[in-house]
Amino acid sequence: MTTAKQVYIDPTSSAYYQDRLFDLSNPTLNRDDALAPFAHVKDLYALQGITVRTADYLLDCAGESPASVDYYSLGVIDNVSALRQRRGVTLKTFVIFEPPVVDPKPYAALPELTAGFEQIYLHNTIGDGYSLAGVDQSRLRKLYWPQPNQDVLKPYWSRTDRQNRIVVINGNHIPTTFNKELYSRRIEAMAALARTGSVDLYGRGWHKWWSRASMWMPYWRHRRTLMSIYKGPCASKYEVMSQYKYSLCFENMAMSGYITEKIFDCFYSGTIPIYLGASDIADLVPPEAYIDARQFASWDEIPRYLAALPPQQYEVLRNAGRDFVRSAAGRRYTNSLLDIFGFADTGGERE
């Protein structure tokens, strides 16, 4: 008797357990349609008669797995050793979303992970920001951060009553490791821009001086200035971003290939990103779609640059971002999970 295949996905956090990874009705977890790519993958499996669940349902099954199981992890290594010993479980793919400054553990475990999983997806396969010692490099694949939309969001993108200011939407965090971190650069840039009256800050935790995330010198050195520009959290990044012409768009780490949803949030909303992050950003996103923060000798130069930006160049930047989202290069991100889960050549592309 043939046992039906089942697919289990270990999400980035237990907050997504009990199949909440696919729950588009959850306003907190699915903010700005972040879960849409995962729900789409579940729907594609359903068309093949394959059940997809979050990994807590697999972990709750003691002993032998109840079916032929394909296991995918979205960065959680804690469950790998136990599942590796379980009969019927195939370790298919391990995806590392976070960079080493956020979560160094998966990078340290790469020798073990590449020995156990068929594929490892991560931001670059050349060892920029991590060690390749003992790693089976033949199993490494380039990760394109999954995005929910293949076009701009017209109600936001088309908005014309924008403030001629810079918005920052980031939570207050402290890096786990400090090599190539950009958290401090983001704080320094915001503090400098605050002195020119050109920036507003949104996000969780900035007012919590007592939290662990605030326990480092960059925060305390600039805390009073940060509080002067802090507007609180926001329910929708798109809604807030669409109120501004520009966004300070800094990744958490300077690492080759590391591009997250931050720059796509700008494109979807029609806001010009002032970008710092991936060293090879120009190879991944057209340079005419963003302002490269590396061109400025000091953060004080940014307001002067924006004030002198011709209106036609502003529109060139906005339109280039829109065109990128619609392009084949942009679809590498919107169809990223289709590649990871093996639907790239099965007609699974989203409309």
N, C-alpha and C positions, 0 to 999 in steps of 0.2 A: 504494500500500500504506500503510495507516494504522499508525503506530508506537504501541505501547502506552505509556500514560502511566506515569511513575515519579515518586515523591516522595522528595526528599532533605531531611533535617533536619540542620542544623548545630548541634550541641549546645553547651552553655555552656563545655565544656572538651573537649580532645582525649582526656581519660580515658574519655569516653563513645563514642569512635570504635569502628570495627569492630562496629557495631550493639549495643554495650554499653548504649546508651540504652534499649533494650527488654529487657534481660536481667534478669528478675526473680529469677534464681537467684544473682546476684552480691550477697553479703551486705554488701559495703562500699558500693557505689554505690546499692544498693536498700535502704539502711537505712530502716526504718520505712515500707516500701512507697512510697518517693519516686518510683520509676519507673513505678508502676502506671498513672498517666494516660497516659504515652507508649506503653506497651505496649497499652493499650486503643485508642488512636488507630491504631496499626499493625494491630490486629485488624479494626477497622472498614474500613480501606482494603482489607485482604485479602478481605473479603466482596464488594468491588467488583472484585476481580481486579487491584488496584493494588499494586505492590511499593513498600515503604518501606524506606529504608536511611539510615544516617548519611552525612553529606556527604563524608567522606573517600573513599568509593567513587566519588563524582562527581568530586572533585578529581583523583583518580588517572587519570581518563579524559582523555587529551590531546586537544586540538582539539574537534571537534564532539561534542555530547552524544549518547549512544547511543539516546536516546528523547526523547519529549516530556516535559520535566522541569519539575516544580513545586518550587521551592527555598524552604525556610523556614529562617530563622536565629533561633536563640535568644540573640541578643545579640552574635554574632561578626561584626565588620565587616571583618576582614582578608581574607576571601575574596570580598567583594562585587564589587570592581572587576573581577576576572578573570571572574567568572561573568556579570557584566552584558554582557560582550562575546561571550559564547558563544551560538552559535545553538542554538535549541531550548529554552533555559532561561528560564522565567518566574519573576521574583522576586515571590513571592506575599506573604509576611508576614515582618516583622522584629519580634521580641519582645524588649523590654528588661526583663529581670527585676531587674537590680541598680539601685540608686539612684545618683545622681551622686557621692555620697561614696565609693562603692565603685568605680564604673567610669564616669568622666565622658565617655569617648570616644564612645559611641553618641549621647549627647545633643548633643555638639558637631557630630556628623555628621548630625543630623536633616534639615537642608536637602537633603543628598545622598540620604539614605535615603528621604525622602518623595517625592523625584523618581524613585526607581528601583523601590520596592516598592509593591504595591497597597495594603497596610495596614501600619501600625506600631502595635503594642500596647505601652502603657506605663502607669505607675501613675495618672497624671492627664493630661488633655489641655489643661489651662489654663496650663501653663508654670510651675507651682509647683515651684521648685527647678532650673529650667533655662530656657533662652531659646527663644522662639518666632520669633525673627528669621529670615526666609528659609524658614520651615517651611510646607509645604502642610498646614494644619491639617485639611483635609477627609479626610486619610488617617489621622489619629490615632484610636485606639480605646482605651477603658479596659481595662486588664488586671486580671483577677482571678486571683491567684496559684493555680495548679492544686493541688488537694488530692485525696488518694487515697480518702477515705472519706466516705460520705453518712450515717453514723451514728457515734455514739461507739463506742469499742472496749470492750466490756462487761467483759472480764477486768481491764482497767485502771481503767475508769471506776467500776466497782462496788466497788473496793477500799476498805475501811473502816479498816484499820490504818495510817493516815497520820500522819506527823509534823506537829505544829502549827508548822511552820517554812516558810521560803521557799527555793525552789530556783532556781538560775540555771543554764541550759544554753546556753553560748555559747563559741565559740572565741576565742582571743586574737588580735585584729586591730588594725590601725591604719588610720584612714580615708585615702583617697587625696586627698580635698579635705575642707575642714573646715566649710563652710557648712552649718549645721543638722545636724551630725553628733551622734549620740547615744552613740557609743562611750564618750566621757569621762563622760557622765551615768551610764551603766551602771556604770562603775568607781567613780564617786563614791558612787552608791547602795549598791553592794555593800560598800564600805569602811565607810559609816555603819552599815549593817545588821550588819556583822561585829562592830562594837563593842557591839551589843546581844545578840550570840550567837544571832541568829535566822535565819541564812542559810547555805546551802552552795552551792559553785560546782563545776560539772562542765564539761568541754570540753577541747579540745586546745590545747596550746601555752602555757598560763599559766605553767608552770615554766621556760620557755625564755627566760631573761633576755637571752640573746645574740642572739635572733632579731630580724629587722627589725620584726616586729609589736610588739615590746617597746620599740622605740626612740622613745619619746615620754614627755613629763613625766607625764601622768596615770597611766601604768603604774608608773613609778619612784616617784612620790610615794606610791603605795599598795601597792607590791609586797609588803612584809612582811605587811600585813593580808590581801591577796589570798591569799597562800600559807597563811595560817592557816585559811582556809575552803575551800581547794582540795581536791577529792576525786578528781581525775583525769578522764580521758575516760569516755564511757559508750557501750556497744554499742547500746542502745536508749533513745531519749529517752522513749518512752512508759513503759517499765519504771521508769526512775528517777523520772520526774515523778509517777507514780502513788503514790510513797512519800511525797509531800508534799501538804499542803493548798493551798499557794500557790506561785506562780511569778512571779519578776520578769521581765516580758515586755516588753523594750524593743526596738524596731526599731533599725536602724542609722542611720536618718535621720528627722527630723521633716518629713514631706512628705505633702501631700494625696493620699489614695488608696493610700498605700504600706502594705499589710498583707501580711505574709508568712505562712509556715507556723507561725511561733512561737505565735500566739494559737490556731491550730487544734490544735497539739500539746497545749495546755492543755485545750481542749474535749474532745478525744478521750480524754484521760487522766483527766478529772474533776477537774482542778486549777484553782484560781481564778487567772486572770491579773491581775497588777498591771501595767497597760498604759501604755506611753508610745510614741508613734509618729505615726500618721496624725492630722493635725489634725482631720479629719472622721470620726474613728472612730465617733462616735455615729450618723452617717448610714449606716454600713456594717454595724455590729454593734450589737445592742440594748444600751443602757447597763447594763441589769440583768444582763448576762452577764460583766462584768469590773469591776475596780476601777480607776478612772481615776487614774493617778499624778499628774496635774496638780492634783489637789485638795489635795495635801500641800505645806505651806510648807517643810518640811524632810523629809529621808528618815527622821529619827528618829521622825517621827510615825507611820510605817507600822506598827511593832510594836504601838504603843498602840492604833491603830485596829483591828488584827486581834484583839487581846486582848479588845476590847469588842464585837466583831461577834457578834450573837446567832446561835445555831445555826440558827434558822429562816431568817435572811438568808443564811447560808452555803449552805444548801440551795437557796434561790432563785437564787443566783448559779450554782451547779452545774447546776441544771435549765435555766436560761435558756441556758447554753452548749450543752447537749445539744439543746435545742429549736431553737436557731439552726442548728446543723449539719444538722438534719433539714429545715429550712425551705426555701422557694423562694429566699430570700436566700442561704442557705448553699450551695445548688446552683449559684449563679453561680460559685463557686470549684471545686466538684467537677466541674462540666461546662465549665470554662473552655476547655480545649483543644478540646472539641467545637465551640465557637464559632470559635476561631482557625482550625481546620482545616476548617470548613464543614460540620460534622455536626449543628449545633444543630437544624435543621429536618428531619432525616432519620431520626428515631427512634433516634439514637445515644446517648441518655441511659443512663448506667450504672444498673444495679439496685442 
